[in-house]
Amino acid sequence: MEFLCVFAGKHVWSVRVDLHILDNGGNPIDAANITALAALSTFWRPECTVGGDNGQQVTVHDPEVRDPLPLTIHHMPIAVTFAYFGEGNIVVLDPTYKEEAVMGERMTAIVNSNGDVCAIQKAGGEGLMSSVTMQCLRIASRHGFIEL
């Protein structure tokens, strides 16, 4: 996130996304992920220049003087959630609220636009067969591409 760095080791922009879930039709993790990415893709920060005798004086320019700069996200991290039922051999992608209420386990994979798996979170149950997990990761890699 070099884009947020104004002066290395000294000055950086801090960006925070607050989400409030108003209704849960199921799978709030994936919905929150896409919402946060959509918000970040519309973020523009003011342009800054560094100057002064010591090179550490920062000037934040008014948007009317210099155009703000859009946030650059090189690899969009997309959450893809699976619900497991029975012995873990029945799998549902993007479970509904009712499916979540009766699922045995849940796994969320975070994949980027290159199809790389960046993170995995598993909740509930005892464990999953590696073959089922790998199949879900392959599906997540294919379905995790988004262009905002």
Secondary structure by P-SEA (a helix, b strand, c coil): ccccccccccbbbbbbbbbbbcccccaaaaaaaaaaaaaaaaccccbbbbbcccccbbbbbccccbbbbcccccbbbbbbbbbbccccccccccccccccccccbbbbbbbccccccccccccccccccaaaaaaaaaaaaaaccccc
